[in-house]
Amino acid sequence: METLIINIPEKKSELVKQLLRELGVTFKKESASKSVPNSVTQKTIDDAHKGIGIGEPIKDINSYINSL
């Protein structure tokens, strides 16, 4: 399976979609819902914000990355 992102003019989109359907291509709409991290990931994020396990709380992402 291969995923392609194709940018086409609005006026031509229906024509291109029709052609792709004829070729057996399926379309998947992106979900608008925001993914929610599981409980372990959320606890790890909360601990990092509190500084648990990394020495000090994360104030901003740039200082955290530079500290690595």
Summary of the structure (lengths in Angstrom):
residues: 68
radius of gyration: 21.6
end to end distance: 36.5
largest distance: 57.9
contacts: 84
relative contact order: 0.06
helix: 47%
strand: 0%
